[in-house]
Amino acid sequence: MPNGTYQNPIKMEKTDGFHPVVIIPEGAKTGESYHIIMEIKDSGTPSLTTYKRIVLKVLD
């Protein structure tokens, strides 16, 4: 999968852990994509970790 077109960090606001809020930059242009890699861990023994990619594409 190709990398996103936006090359700077984007902001995420901390929430209750179940509904993250992503702040798209003001200058976002139609067609740009933002790839976010989520790391999810449990508290078991041994601890399990999974990674998921979320792709956001600016439409308007």
Biopython code that builds the backbone (N, CA, C, O; Angstrom):
import numpy as np
from Bio.PDB.StructureBuilder import StructureBuilder

atoms = [
    (1, "MET", "N", (0.853, -1.171, 0.000)),
    (1, "MET", "CA", (0.000, 0.000, 0.000)),
    (1, "MET", "C", (0.899, 1.234, 0.000)),
    (1, "MET", "O", (1.857, 1.289, 0.771)),
    (2, "PRO", "N", (0.616, 2.215, -0.838)),
    (2, "PRO", "CA", (1.468, 3.409, -0.889)),
    (2, "PRO", "C", (1.349, 4.246, 0.374)),
    (2, "PRO", "O", (0.363, 4.164, 1.106)),
    (3, "ASN", "N", (2.368, 5.047, 0.611)),
    (3, "ASN", "CA", (2.352, 5.968, 1.745)),
    (3, "ASN", "C", (1.379, 7.100, 1.466)),
    (3, "ASN", "O", (0.994, 7.330, 0.320)),
    (4, "GLY", "N", (0.984, 7.805, 2.517)),
    (4, "GLY", "CA", (0.119, 8.963, 2.353)),
    (4, "GLY", "C", (0.832, 10.074, 1.607)),
    (4, "GLY", "O", (2.057, 10.069, 1.488)),
    (5, "THR", "N", (0.069, 11.013, 1.113)),
    (5, "THR", "CA", (0.656, 12.115, 0.364)),
    (5, "THR", "C", (1.076, 13.260, 1.265)),
    (5, "THR", "O", (1.875, 14.100, 0.851)),
    (6, "TYR", "N", (0.562, 13.318, 2.486)),
    (6, "TYR", "CA", (0.906, 14.387, 3.419)),
    (6, "TYR", "C", (2.126, 13.947, 4.212)),
    (6, "TYR", "O", (2.105, 12.878, 4.823)),
    (7, "GLN", "N", (3.178, 14.738, 4.218)),
    (7, "GLN", "CA", (4.452, 14.308, 4.776)),
    (7, "GLN", "C", (4.747, 14.814, 6.189)),
    (7, "GLN", "O", (5.819, 14.528, 6.723)),
    (8, "ASN", "N", (3.836, 15.549, 6.800)),
    (8, "ASN", "CA", (4.055, 16.069, 8.155)),
    (8, "ASN", "C", (3.190, 15.298, 9.149)),
    (8, "ASN", "O", (2.216, 14.658, 8.753)),
    (9, "PRO", "N", (3.537, 15.354, 10.438)),
    (9, "PRO", "CA", (2.696, 14.678, 11.432)),
    (9, "PRO", "C", (1.301, 15.303, 11.485)),
    (9, "PRO", "O", (1.147, 16.506, 11.276)),
    (10, "ILE", "N", (0.301, 14.492, 11.761)),
    (10, "ILE", "CA", (-1.037, 15.023, 11.981)),
    (10, "ILE", "C", (-1.375, 14.856, 13.450)),
    (10, "ILE", "O", (-0.784, 14.021, 14.135)),
    (11, "LYS", "N", (-2.318, 15.643, 13.937)),
    (11, "LYS", "CA", (-2.666, 15.632, 15.357)),
    (11, "LYS", "C", (-3.800, 14.652, 15.633)),
    (11, "LYS", "O", (-4.727, 14.491, 14.839)),
    (12, "MET", "N", (-3.689, 14.010, 16.779)),
    (12, "MET", "CA", (-4.783, 13.187, 17.281)),
    (12, "MET", "C", (-5.061, 13.636, 18.698)),
    (12, "MET", "O", (-4.139, 13.846, 19.486)),
    (13, "GLU", "N", (-6.335, 13.782, 19.020)),
    (13, "GLU", "CA", (-6.716, 14.153, 20.375)),
    (13, "GLU", "C", (-6.996, 12.900, 21.179)),
    (13, "GLU", "O", (-7.607, 11.949, 20.691)),
    (14, "LYS", "N", (-6.537, 12.917, 22.420)),
    (14, "LYS", "CA", (-6.784, 11.787, 23.304)),
    (14, "LYS", "C", (-8.239, 11.799, 23.744)),
    (14, "LYS", "O", (-8.790, 12.842, 24.094)),
    (15, "THR", "N", (-8.846, 10.628, 23.720)),
    (15, "THR", "CA", (-10.239, 10.506, 24.132)),
    (15, "THR", "C", (-10.338, 9.378, 25.155)),
    (15, "THR", "O", (-9.369, 9.081, 25.853)),
    (16, "ASP", "N", (-11.492, 8.760, 25.242)),
    (16, "ASP", "CA", (-11.694, 7.666, 26.181)),
    (16, "ASP", "C", (-11.006, 6.371, 25.758)),
    (16, "ASP", "O", (-11.104, 5.361, 26.453)),
    (17, "GLY", "N", (-10.313, 6.397, 24.627)),
    (17, "GLY", "CA", (-9.597, 5.220, 24.157)),
    (17, "GLY", "C", (-10.338, 4.442, 23.095)),
    (17, "GLY", "O", (-9.744, 3.597, 22.425)),
    (18, "PHE", "N", (-11.625, 4.705, 22.922)),
    (18, "PHE", "CA", (-12.411, 3.979, 21.940)),
    (18, "PHE", "C", (-12.766, 4.806, 20.709)),
    (18, "PHE", "O", (-13.145, 4.251, 19.678)),
    (19, "HIS", "N", (-12.648, 6.115, 20.808)),
    (19, "HIS", "CA", (-13.044, 6.993, 19.716)),
    (19, "HIS", "C", (-11.980, 8.082, 19.508)),
    (19, "HIS", "O", (-12.187, 9.224, 19.918)),
    (20, "PRO", "N", (-10.859, 7.747, 18.884)),
    (20, "PRO", "CA", (-9.833, 8.775, 18.676)),
    (20, "PRO", "C", (-10.327, 9.848, 17.708)),
    (20, "PRO", "O", (-11.125, 9.577, 16.811)),
    (21, "VAL", "N", (-9.845, 11.049, 17.906)),
    (21, "VAL", "CA", (-10.206, 12.175, 17.044)),
    (21, "VAL", "C", (-8.962, 12.591, 16.273)),
    (21, "VAL", "O", (-7.935, 12.920, 16.867)),
    (22, "VAL", "N", (-9.058, 12.576, 14.947)),
    (22, "VAL", "CA", (-7.949, 12.957, 14.081)),
    (22, "VAL", "C", (-8.207, 14.373, 13.578)),
    (22, "VAL", "O", (-9.295, 14.677, 13.089)),
    (23, "ILE", "N", (-7.203, 15.234, 13.700)),
    (23, "ILE", "CA", (-7.327, 16.617, 13.234)),
    (23, "ILE", "C", (-6.667, 16.719, 11.860)),
    (23, "ILE", "O", (-5.449, 16.593, 11.737)),
    (24, "ILE", "N", (-7.474, 16.946, 10.837)),
    (24, "ILE", "CA", (-6.956, 17.096, 9.479)),
    (24, "ILE", "C", (-6.466, 18.536, 9.325)),
    (24, "ILE", "O", (-7.187, 19.467, 9.683)),
    (25, "PRO", "N", (-5.248, 18.737, 8.796)),
    (25, "PRO", "CA", (-4.698, 20.089, 8.650)),
    (25, "PRO", "C", (-5.611, 21.002, 7.825)),
    (25, "PRO", "O", (-6.274, 20.552, 6.889)),
    (26, "GLU", "N", (-5.635, 22.285, 8.185)),
    (26, "GLU", "CA", (-6.483, 23.261, 7.495)),
    (26, "GLU", "C", (-6.229, 23.328, 6.001)),
    (26, "GLU", "O", (-7.169, 23.503, 5.226)),
    (27, "GLY", "N", (-5.003, 23.196, 5.589)),
    (27, "GLY", "CA", (-4.655, 23.320, 4.173)),
    (27, "GLY", "C", (-4.827, 22.040, 3.385)),
    (27, "GLY", "O", (-4.288, 21.926, 2.285)),
    (28, "ALA", "N", (-5.564, 21.066, 3.913)),
    (28, "ALA", "CA", (-5.739, 19.786, 3.225)),
    (28, "ALA", "C", (-6.376, 20.006, 1.860)),
    (28, "ALA", "O", (-7.313, 20.791, 1.711)),
    (29, "LYS", "N", (-5.849, 19.297, 0.873)),
    (29, "LYS", "CA", (-6.330, 19.442, -0.499)),
    (29, "LYS", "C", (-7.040, 18.174, -0.948)),
    (29, "LYS", "O", (-6.703, 17.069, -0.521)),
    (30, "THR", "N", (-8.025, 18.351, -1.814)),
    (30, "THR", "CA", (-8.735, 17.207, -2.378)),
    (30, "THR", "C", (-7.741, 16.229, -2.993)),
    (30, "THR", "O", (-6.847, 16.629, -3.739)),
    (31, "GLY", "N", (-7.900, 14.953, -2.681)),
    (31, "GLY", "CA", (-7.029, 13.918, -3.227)),
    (31, "GLY", "C", (-5.890, 13.516, -2.305)),
    (31, "GLY", "O", (-5.295, 12.456, -2.497)),
    (32, "GLU", "N", (-5.571, 14.340, -1.300)),
    (32, "GLU", "CA", (-4.520, 13.957, -0.358)),
    (32, "GLU", "C", (-4.993, 12.789, 0.490)),
    (32, "GLU", "O", (-6.187, 12.644, 0.755)),
    (33, "SER", "N", (-4.049, 11.959, 0.913)),
    (33, "SER", "CA", (-4.400, 10.850, 1.795)),
    (33, "SER", "C", (-3.534, 10.883, 3.041)),
    (33, "SER", "O", (-2.386, 11.326, 3.014)),
    (34, "TYR", "N", (-4.109, 10.407, 4.123)),
    (34, "TYR", "CA", (-3.452, 10.369, 5.425)),
    (34, "TYR", "C", (-3.502, 8.935, 5.925)),
    (34, "TYR", "O", (-4.581, 8.366, 6.089)),
    (35, "HIS", "N", (-2.337, 8.352, 6.166)),
    (35, "HIS", "CA", (-2.267, 6.976, 6.653)),
    (35, "HIS", "C", (-1.928, 7.010, 8.139)),
    (35, "HIS", "O", (-0.930, 7.602, 8.552)),
    (36, "ILE", "N", (-2.772, 6.369, 8.925)),
    (36, "ILE", "CA", (-2.582, 6.322, 10.374)),
    (36, "ILE", "C", (-2.376, 4.860, 10.755)),
    (36, "ILE", "O", (-3.184, 4.003, 10.395)),
    (37, "ILE", "N", (-1.311, 4.577, 11.473)),
    (37, "ILE", "CA", (-1.048, 3.226, 11.954)),
    (37, "ILE", "C", (-1.443, 3.182, 13.428)),
    (37, "ILE", "O", (-0.891, 3.908, 14.255)),
    (38, "MET", "N", (-2.408, 2.319, 13.739)),
    (38, "MET", "CA", (-2.880, 2.171, 15.113)),
    (38, "MET", "C", (-2.195, 0.957, 15.742)),
    (38, "MET", "O", (-2.120, -0.107, 15.126)),
    (39, "GLU", "N", (-1.699, 1.119, 16.961)),
    (39, "GLU", "CA", (-1.133, 0.015, 17.729)),
    (39, "GLU", "C", (-2.085, -0.261, 18.885)),
    (39, "GLU", "O", (-2.352, 0.618, 19.705)),
    (40, "ILE", "N", (-2.593, -1.485, 18.944)),
    (40, "ILE", "CA", (-3.541, -1.850, 19.978)),
    (40, "ILE", "C", (-2.944, -2.975, 20.813)),
    (40, "ILE", "O", (-2.523, -4.001, 20.279)),
    (41, "LYS", "N", (-2.911, -2.772, 22.135)),
    (41, "LYS", "CA", (-2.344, -3.762, 23.057)),
    (41, "LYS", "C", (-3.392, -4.149, 24.090)),
    (41, "LYS", "O", (-4.256, -3.351, 24.453)),
    (42, "ASP", "N", (-3.297, -5.401, 24.559)),
    (42, "ASP", "CA", (-4.154, -5.803, 25.663)),
    (42, "ASP", "C", (-3.324, -5.856, 26.939)),
    (42, "ASP", "O", (-2.119, -5.606, 26.912)),
    (43, "SER", "N", (-3.958, -6.175, 28.038)),
    (43, "SER", "CA", (-3.240, -6.196, 29.313)),
    (43, "SER", "C", (-3.031, -7.625, 29.824)),
    (43, "SER", "O", (-2.746, -7.830, 31.003)),
    (44, "GLY", "N", (-3.173, -8.601, 28.938)),
    (44, "GLY", "CA", (-2.997, -9.999, 29.336)),
    (44, "GLY", "C", (-1.536, -10.392, 29.463)),
    (44, "GLY", "O", (-0.631, -9.595, 29.213)),
    (45, "THR", "N", (-1.331, -11.643, 29.859)),
    (45, "THR", "CA", (0.016, -12.197, 29.947)),
    (45, "THR", "C", (0.041, -13.468, 29.124)),
    (45, "THR", "O", (-0.657, -14.419, 29.477)),
    (46, "PRO", "N", (0.802, -13.537, 28.053)),
    (46, "PRO", "CA", (1.615, -12.454, 27.508)),
    (46, "PRO", "C", (0.738, -11.384, 26.833)),
    (46, "PRO", "O", (-0.373, -11.660, 26.380)),
    (47, "SER", "N", (1.261, -10.191, 26.785)),
    (47, "SER", "CA", (0.547, -9.088, 26.164)),
    (47, "SER", "C", (0.497, -9.294, 24.648)),
    (47, "SER", "O", (1.506, -9.633, 24.030)),
    (48, "LEU", "N", (-0.674, -9.089, 24.057)),
    (48, "LEU", "CA", (-0.836, -9.215, 22.612)),
    (48, "LEU", "C", (-0.924, -7.827, 21.994)),
    (48, "LEU", "O", (-1.515, -6.913, 22.569)),
    (49, "THR", "N", (-0.331, -7.684, 20.822)),
    (49, "THR", "CA", (-0.332, -6.402, 20.114)),
    (49, "THR", "C", (-0.753, -6.640, 18.674)),
    (49, "THR", "O", (-0.339, -7.619, 18.052)),
    (50, "THR", "N", (-1.579, -5.740, 18.145)),
    (50, "THR", "CA", (-1.932, -5.790, 16.734)),
    (50, "THR", "C", (-1.804, -4.375, 16.163)),
    (50, "THR", "O", (-1.874, -3.387, 16.894)),
    (51, "TYR", "N", (-1.620, -4.302, 14.866)),
    (51, "TYR", "CA", (-1.479, -3.022, 14.181)),
    (51, "TYR", "C", (-2.512, -2.951, 13.065)),
    (51, "TYR", "O", (-2.738, -3.933, 12.358)),
    (52, "LYS", "N", (-3.133, -1.800, 12.912)),
    (52, "LYS", "CA", (-4.112, -1.580, 11.850)),
    (52, "LYS", "C", (-3.804, -0.250, 11.171)),
    (52, "LYS", "O", (-3.454, 0.731, 11.828)),
    (53, "ARG", "N", (-3.940, -0.233, 9.852)),
    (53, "ARG", "CA", (-3.742, 0.990, 9.078)),
    (53, "ARG", "C", (-5.106, 1.562, 8.724)),
    (53, "ARG", "O", (-5.992, 0.854, 8.245)),
    (54, "ILE", "N", (-5.255, 2.854, 8.968)),
    (54, "ILE", "CA", (-6.467, 3.570, 8.597)),
    (54, "ILE", "C", (-6.052, 4.600, 7.552)),
    (54, "ILE", "O", (-5.128, 5.383, 7.773)),
    (55, "VAL", "N", (-6.742, 4.593, 6.411)),
    (55, "VAL", "CA", (-6.426, 5.544, 5.345)),
    (55, "VAL", "C", (-7.581, 6.536, 5.229)),
    (55, "VAL", "O", (-8.725, 6.153, 4.981)),
    (56, "LEU", "N", (-7.260, 7.810, 5.411)),
    (56, "LEU", "CA", (-8.239, 8.894, 5.261)),
    (56, "LEU", "C", (-7.909, 9.632, 3.976)),
    (56, "LEU", "O", (-6.760, 10.017, 3.759)),
    (57, "LYS", "N", (-8.899, 9.831, 3.126)),
    (57, "LYS", "CA", (-8.685, 10.541, 1.864)),
    (57, "LYS", "C", (-9.583, 11.771, 1.833)),
    (57, "LYS", "O", (-10.781, 11.678, 2.097)),
    (58, "VAL", "N", (-8.999, 12.927, 1.511)),
    (58, "VAL", "CA", (-9.750, 14.187, 1.465)),
    (58, "VAL", "C", (-10.579, 14.187, 0.176)),
    (58, "VAL", "O", (-10.050, 14.015, -0.923)),
    (59, "LEU", "N", (-11.896, 14.386, 0.343)),
    (59, "LEU", "CA", (-12.798, 14.396, -0.817)),
    (59, "LEU", "C", (-13.169, 15.804, -1.232)),
    (59, "LEU", "O", (-13.233, 16.089, -2.428)),
    (60, "ASP", "N", (-13.417, 16.696, -0.283)),
    (60, "ASP", "CA", (-13.780, 18.081, -0.622)),
    (60, "ASP", "C", (-13.111, 19.028, 0.322)),
    (60, "ASP", "O", (-13.286, 20.241, 0.208)),
]
sb = StructureBuilder()
sb.init_structure("model")
sb.init_model(0)
sb.init_chain("A")
sb.init_seg("    ")
for serial, (resi, resn, name, xyz) in enumerate(atoms, 1):
    if name == "N":
        sb.init_residue(resn, " ", resi, " ")
    sb.init_atom(name, np.array(xyz, "f"), 0.0, 1.0, " ", f" {name:<3s}", serial, name[0])
structure = sb.get_structure()
